[in-house]
């Protein structure tokens, strides 16, 4: 199963909290690739948008060794070992 992992460390969790609070009302969300133009404005590539209905949110402690999400846990552990501090 292909997967992609992108670690983001925002200064605040405002956008994440808003998304998680509002997702149940609509029951779906759209993933849209975006890039920032030279003038600083985002350019949404809506022709590549993907409609998603399922969302799985799990605590790291609940991820088992045979779960796909273990890839992310292992990456975080490698970063912590390399940098000496948690990401």
Secondary structure, 3 states (H helix, E strand, C coil): CCCCCCCCCCCCCHHHHHHHHHHHHHCCEEECCEEECCCCCEEECHHHCEEECCCCCCCHHHCCCCCCCHHHHHHHHHHHHHHCCCC
